[in-house]
């Protein structure tokens, strides 16, 4: 009978887990993804806040027109806007204000700085004219409308 002698050692077992290099690579990849995604997300949030603000302007315009149909004036008995703007709530990014005469009005939505909307000011009047009065630096206004994107795109 022949004996076979083996001098080979079993392969060292590798503990399951990640090496420091693998963790560093994963961290770098995560940082790159975050640097791309966060500005895009911030712009998306800003646009959604703008759309909420201009939607409130449209709503108040419709309510003012209903008030005018009922009373034949945009002013209430005290000489104020027939439909007073609601106070800005904690979640609101725009504060509404109104100036009116018996035959005209202008509703204004001004961005609230603490919500990151400083510099945004939009208006609507009794004729339905939508105007962007001001925008923050880096934004472009291409025509008389409500600018909702930095490139000047309108609603």
C-alpha positions as CSV (number, residue, x, y, z in Angstrom):
1,X,0.0,0.0,0.0
2,X,1.3,3.3,-1.0
3,X,1.0,6.3,1.3
4,X,0.4,9.7,-0.1
5,X,1.8,12.6,1.9
6,X,0.5,16.0,1.4
7,X,2.4,19.0,2.5
8,X,-0.1,21.6,1.4
9,X,-1.8,23.8,3.8
10,X,-5.5,24.6,3.5
11,X,-6.2,28.0,2.0
12,X,-6.6,30.6,4.7
13,X,-10.2,31.5,5.3
14,X,-11.1,35.0,4.7
15,X,-13.5,36.6,7.2
16,X,-16.7,37.8,5.6
17,X,-16.9,41.6,5.4
18,X,-15.5,44.6,3.6
19,X,-12.0,45.9,3.5
20,X,-11.1,49.5,4.2
21,X,-10.5,50.1,0.5
22,X,-13.9,48.8,-0.4
23,X,-15.5,51.0,2.2
24,X,-13.6,54.1,0.9
25,X,-14.7,53.4,-2.7
26,X,-18.3,53.0,-1.6
27,X,-18.1,56.3,0.4
28,X,-16.7,58.2,-2.6
29,X,-19.4,56.8,-4.9
30,X,-22.0,57.9,-2.4
31,X,-20.5,61.4,-2.1
32,X,-20.5,61.7,-6.0
33,X,-24.2,60.6,-6.2
34,X,-25.2,63.0,-3.4
35,X,-23.3,66.0,-5.1
36,X,-25.3,65.3,-8.2
37,X,-28.7,64.6,-6.6
38,X,-28.9,67.3,-3.9
39,X,-28.9,70.4,-6.2
40,X,-31.4,68.8,-8.5
41,X,-33.6,68.0,-5.5
42,X,-33.3,71.6,-4.2
43,X,-34.4,73.0,-7.6
44,X,-37.4,70.6,-7.6
45,X,-38.5,71.7,-4.2
46,X,-38.1,75.4,-5.2
47,X,-40.2,74.9,-8.3
48,X,-42.9,73.1,-6.3
49,X,-43.0,76.0,-3.9
50,X,-43.3,78.5,-6.8
51,X,-46.2,76.4,-8.3
52,X,-47.9,76.4,-4.9
53,X,-47.6,80.2,-4.7
54,X,-48.9,80.9,-8.2
55,X,-51.8,78.4,-7.6
56,X,-52.8,80.5,-4.6
57,X,-52.7,83.6,-6.8
58,X,-55.0,81.9,-9.3
59,X,-57.3,80.8,-6.6
60,X,-57.6,84.3,-5.1
61,X,-58.2,85.7,-8.6
62,X,-61.2,83.4,-9.0
63,X,-62.5,84.3,-5.6
64,X,-62.1,88.0,-6.3
65,X,-64.0,87.6,-9.6
66,X,-66.8,85.8,-7.7
67,X,-66.9,88.6,-5.1
68,X,-67.1,91.2,-8.0
69,X,-70.0,89.4,-9.6
70,X,-71.9,89.4,-6.3
71,X,-71.2,93.0,-5.3
72,X,-70.0,94.9,-8.5
73,X,-66.8,96.0,-6.7
74,X,-63.5,94.5,-5.6
75,X,-63.7,96.3,-2.3
76,X,-65.5,95.2,0.8
77,X,-67.5,97.6,3.0
78,X,-64.3,98.8,4.8
79,X,-62.4,99.6,1.6
80,X,-60.2,96.5,1.7
81,X,-59.8,93.7,-0.9
82,X,-63.1,91.8,-1.1
83,X,-61.3,88.6,-0.5
84,X,-58.6,89.2,2.1
85,X,-55.3,87.3,1.7
86,X,-54.9,84.5,4.2
87,X,-52.0,84.9,6.6
88,X,-49.0,82.8,5.7
89,X,-48.9,79.5,7.6
90,X,-45.8,77.6,8.8
91,X,-45.6,75.6,5.6
92,X,-46.2,78.5,3.2
93,X,-43.4,79.7,1.1
94,X,-45.2,82.8,-0.1
95,X,-47.0,85.6,1.6
96,X,-50.0,87.1,-0.2
97,X,-51.1,90.7,-0.2
98,X,-53.7,92.6,-2.1
99,X,-54.3,96.2,-3.2
100,X,-57.7,97.1,-4.7
101,X,-60.0,99.8,-6.0
102,X,-63.6,99.5,-6.8
103,X,-62.8,98.4,-10.4
104,X,-59.3,96.8,-10.1
105,X,-57.0,94.8,-7.9
106,X,-53.5,93.4,-7.8
107,X,-52.7,90.3,-5.8
108,X,-49.0,89.8,-4.9
109,X,-47.2,86.7,-3.8
110,X,-43.8,87.5,-2.2
111,X,-41.4,84.7,-1.4
112,X,-40.6,84.1,2.3
113,X,-36.8,84.2,2.9
114,X,-36.8,81.6,5.7
115,X,-38.3,79.1,3.2
116,X,-35.5,79.8,0.7
117,X,-37.8,81.8,-1.6
118,X,-36.3,85.3,-1.1
119,X,-36.4,87.4,-4.3
120,X,-39.5,85.8,-5.8
121,X,-42.4,88.1,-6.4
122,X,-45.4,87.3,-8.6
123,X,-48.6,89.2,-9.3
124,X,-52.0,88.8,-10.9
125,X,-54.6,91.4,-11.6
126,X,-58.3,91.7,-12.5
127,X,-57.5,91.1,-16.2
128,X,-55.7,87.9,-15.4
129,X,-52.3,89.4,-16.3
130,X,-49.6,87.2,-14.7
131,X,-46.4,89.0,-14.0
132,X,-43.1,88.1,-12.4
133,X,-41.9,91.3,-10.6
134,X,-38.6,90.0,-9.3
135,X,-36.4,86.9,-9.2
136,X,-33.3,86.0,-7.3
137,X,-29.8,86.2,-8.9
138,X,-29.2,83.6,-11.5
139,X,-32.8,83.4,-12.7
140,X,-33.9,84.7,-16.1
141,X,-37.3,86.3,-16.9
142,X,-38.0,86.0,-20.7
143,X,-41.5,87.4,-20.9
144,X,-44.4,88.6,-18.9
145,X,-45.6,85.5,-17.2
146,X,-45.0,83.5,-14.0
147,X,-41.4,82.3,-14.3
148,X,-41.0,78.9,-12.7
149,X,-37.6,77.8,-13.8
150,X,-34.2,79.4,-13.7
151,X,-33.9,79.3,-17.5
152,X,-37.0,81.6,-17.8
153,X,-39.6,79.0,-18.5
154,X,-43.1,80.2,-17.7
155,X,-46.5,78.9,-16.6
